Amino acid sequence: MDRREAMLRELNLYPLWVQRHAPELTPSVEAAVAEEPPAEVLPPDVQPSNAGSASAPDDATLRVETEVEDLFVAEPYVQRDSGEDSLREFQLKIAGGPLADVAWPELKQKVRDCELCALRAGCTQTVFGVGDEQADWLFVGEAPGEDEDASGEPFVGQAGRLLDNMLMAISIKRGDNVYIANVIKCRPEEDRHPHVGEIAACLPYLKRQIALIQPKLIVALGKTAASALLDTDATIATLRGSVHDYNGIPLIVTYHPAYLLRSPMEKAKAWQDLRLAVATMRL
Ligand code: URA
């Protein structure tokens, strides 16, 4: 088994199968996705006509997939009850210190010194982001976990290994024309989802990172990133499958790698999202 095959197996993409009930796409996006992805993205012996092969899911699998997705969609991304009250307070603090003209070194320092919310007190270090500061690609996750808190780099744990494989599937290597960041720069205790006030406090840092990088395309990994950047409470199921706009930059939503580890059946949908990202980048 060569490296590519191993990577595609890890992603549950070898051999390739497609959903029978793919989400509806707008005509322009549909045309883009219908295009063949670059040859190197597809495993050598897999062509679109292989769809519906022996490895395609049966109706029972599709039912389970839907149930799993419903469970995920039902999962709250913020605990509004405990965060809502502090939102106005945080916004006032942020309004007092705009980041509009802040360059990379000062921005990094500001994140290191940040005490806008209580997370900093409970984490080992801040996790700013990593990669090419002029990258075409930007991948945005939720928040550091235990491994990231220890290393200071985003996505270095199990979910990070899957993200690296997802990147490799579209011929991207960490550090090369890609930047990886999170909405939240400090690890929430017990890896809970961040509260709305914590997101409000931290989001300006990510927004400034995006303004400095000026990526050609953003991939939002999971609901926290998608909701924060698109300012919506819509579900991932609703948001994925189309190209959104973040201040003039195309943004594509897909599942968070940690969710894909828990629900490997969804990896095929993530693959579809990555193909949409590649097609959008080529437009
Ligand atoms: N999950 C995230 O959202 N970000 C990380 O950096 C690690 C895990």
Boltz pocket constraint, residues with backbone or C-beta under 6 A from the ligand:
constraints:
  - pocket:
      binder: B
      contacts: [[A, 141], [A, 142], [A, 143], [A, 144], [A, 145], [A, 148], [A, 153], [A, 154], [A, 155], [A, 156], [A, 157], [A, 159], [A, 160], [A, 181], [A, 182], [A, 221], [A, 258]]
      max_distance: 6.0
